[in-house]
Amino acid sequence: MLPEVITHESVSDAIEAYAKAYALLEKIQNPDSKPEESSRLMPTGDQKTGCIGEYWAMRFARNRWPKKICKFGTHSEHGWDIQVEGTSSRIQVKTVSGWSKSRRLSPIHNPTTRPKKASVDWAPWTDLWLIYLSKDLIPTGFWQLKFGDINFGDREKLSGFVIRKPNGEAGGSSPIRWPKNTIAKLLISRPLVLNPT
């Protein structure tokens, strides 16, 4: 709860609480015993909003493809965050939280343009999942898009892209043909289970 008067002590208390939560997320992301890549619950990374979004995306993916192995990509993938083995599905996940005043996402790269730093076995994303988290970091918006839903024109990437507000069907950047907010499907996905072996 926010104190009536904000003091150095209340700022220090908030930072301490955040540090504890951050440390716990780091431990979940980097456990002492390294799990198989196909059984990780969260990706590694410093951007916790994005990692929380990818956790929910993986939860949804493992429920959508229960007999397939779903794995997080690495930083060298340069274009997708989750791969569904045995399918052509490579999912790019973009997440923003209610703490963002602008609701701007990091750049969305055109999957038809190979990034300069891409690895030899680079492959583009096939699906783009946009996730909006409340200030409590709970998903309230989930939009599933395909390449054809976005008008890149001749651009290599879309920068300054604004996600829709989850409580309405208006707003958001115009290069997108916005599908319905399918948050109910995301929220009813069962907690993560290990992939089949």
C-alpha positions in Angstrom: 0.0 0.0 0.0 1.3 3.5 -0.8 2.1 5.5 2.3 0.4 8.9 2.7 3.7 10.7 2.7 6.5 9.4 0.5 9.7 9.4 2.4 13.2 8.1 1.7 12.3 5.2 3.9 9.2 4.3 1.9 11.3 4.5 -1.3 13.9 2.2 0.3 11.2 -0.2 1.4 9.7 -0.4 -2.1 13.2 -0.9 -3.6 13.9 -3.7 -1.1 10.5 -5.4 -1.9 11.3 -5.1 -5.6 14.8 -6.5 -5.1 13.4 -9.5 -3.2 10.8 -10.2 -6.0 13.5 -9.7 -8.6 15.9 -12.1 -6.9 13.1 -14.7 -6.7 12.4 -14.3 -10.4 16.1 -14.7 -11.1 16.2 -17.9 -9.1 13.2 -19.2 -11.0 14.9 -18.2 -14.3 18.3 -19.6 -13.4 17.9 -22.5 -11.0 20.9 -24.2 -9.4 20.1 -27.4 -11.2 19.6 -26.6 -14.9 16.4 -28.0 -16.3 16.0 -29.3 -19.8 15.3 -26.4 -22.2 12.0 -28.0 -23.0 10.8 -27.9 -19.4 11.8 -24.3 -18.4 8.9 -22.3 -17.0 10.4 -18.8 -17.7 13.0 -17.6 -20.1 16.2 -16.0 -18.8 16.5 -12.2 -19.1 16.6 -8.9 -17.4 13.4 -7.5 -18.8 10.9 -8.9 -16.2 7.8 -7.6 -17.9 8.7 -9.5 -21.1 9.7 -12.6 -19.2 6.3 -12.6 -17.4 4.6 -12.2 -20.8 6.6 -15.1 -22.2 5.7 -17.3 -19.2 2.0 -16.8 -20.0 2.7 -17.3 -23.7 4.5 -20.6 -23.0 1.7 -21.7 -20.6 -0.8 -21.1 -23.5 1.5 -22.8 -26.1 2.0 -25.9 -24.0 -1.8 -26.2 -23.6 -2.5 -25.5 -27.3 0.1 -28.1 -28.4 0.1 -30.6 -25.5 1.8 -33.4 -27.5 4.6 -31.1 -28.9 7.8 -29.8 -27.3 7.6 -26.1 -26.8 11.0 -24.3 -26.1 12.1 -20.8 -25.4 14.4 -19.3 -28.0 17.8 -17.8 -27.1 19.0 -14.3 -27.7 20.6 -15.5 -31.0 17.2 -16.3 -32.5 16.6 -12.6 -33.3 13.0 -13.0 -34.2 11.0 -15.5 -32.1 10.6 -16.4 -28.4 8.9 -19.8 -28.5 9.3 -22.7 -30.9 6.9 -25.5 -31.2 9.0 -28.5 -32.4 7.5 -30.6 -35.1 5.5 -27.7 -36.5 6.4 -24.5 -38.4 5.2 -22.4 -35.4 7.7 -19.8 -34.1 6.1 -17.3 -31.8 7.3 -13.7 -31.2 5.9 -12.4 -27.9 5.6 -8.7 -27.1 4.4 -7.6 -23.7 3.6 -4.2 -22.1 2.3 -3.5 -18.6 -0.2 -1.1 -17.2 2.8 0.8 -15.8 3.7 2.0 -19.3 2.0 5.3 -20.0 2.6 5.1 -23.7 1.8 1.3 -24.2 4.6 1.2 -26.7 6.2 -2.1 -27.6 9.8 -2.8 -28.5 10.2 -3.0 -32.3 8.4 -5.7 -34.3 10.7 -7.0 -37.0 9.4 -7.9 -40.4 9.7 -11.7 -40.6 10.5 -11.4 -44.4 13.7 -9.4 -43.6 16.7 -11.2 -42.2 18.3 -9.3 -39.3 22.0 -8.3 -39.8 23.1 -10.2 -36.6 21.0 -13.3 -37.3 22.6 -16.7 -36.8 23.1 -19.1 -39.8 20.0 -21.1 -39.0 17.8 -18.0 -38.5 14.1 -18.5 -39.1 11.4 -15.8 -38.9 8.4 -15.7 -36.6 5.1 -17.2 -37.8 2.9 -15.9 -35.0 2.9 -12.7 -33.0 1.3 -12.7 -29.6 0.7 -9.4 -27.9 0.1 -9.5 -24.1 -1.0 -6.6 -21.9 -0.4 -7.0 -18.2 -2.2 -5.0 -15.5 -0.3 -3.1 -12.9 -0.5 -6.3 -10.8 1.3 -8.0 -13.7 -1.7 -10.2 -14.5 -2.7 -10.5 -18.2 -5.7 -8.6 -19.2 -5.1 -8.5 -23.0 -4.0 -11.2 -25.4 -4.0 -10.8 -29.2 -2.9 -13.6 -31.5 -1.7 -12.3 -34.9 -0.2 -13.8 -38.1 2.1 -12.0 -40.6 -0.8 -11.1 -42.8 -2.5 -9.1 -40.0 0.3 -6.5 -40.0 1.0 -4.0 -42.8 4.8 -3.6 -42.8 4.9 -2.0 -46.2 8.6 -1.8 -47.2 9.7 -1.4 -43.6 12.1 -3.8 -41.9 10.5 -3.2 -38.5 7.6 -1.3 -36.8 8.9 1.0 -34.1 6.8 3.0 -31.7 4.0 0.5 -32.0 1.2 1.0 -29.5 -0.7 -1.9 -28.1 -4.5 -1.6 -27.6 -6.1 -1.0 -24.3 -7.5 -4.4 -23.2 -10.9 -3.1 -22.1 -12.0 -1.9 -25.5 -11.9 -2.7 -29.2 -10.5 0.6 -30.2 -7.0 2.2 -30.2 -3.6 0.6 -30.9 -1.4 1.2 -33.9 -3.1 1.2 -37.3 -0.7 -1.1 -39.3 -2.4 -4.0 -37.6 -5.7 -5.6 -38.4 -6.6 -6.2 -34.8 -8.2 -9.6 -33.8 -10.4 -10.0 -30.8 -8.8 -9.9 -27.3 -8.7 -13.6 -26.4 -7.7 -13.1 -22.8 -10.2 -15.7 -21.6 -8.3 -18.4 -23.6 -5.0 -17.4 -22.1 -6.3 -17.2 -18.5 -8.0 -20.6 -18.6 -4.8 -22.4 -19.8 -3.7 -24.8 -17.2 -0.6 -24.2 -15.2 2.6 -25.3 -17.0 3.3 -29.0 -17.1 6.5 -30.6 -18.4 6.6 -31.3 -22.1 6.1 -34.9 -23.2 9.3 -36.9 -23.3 
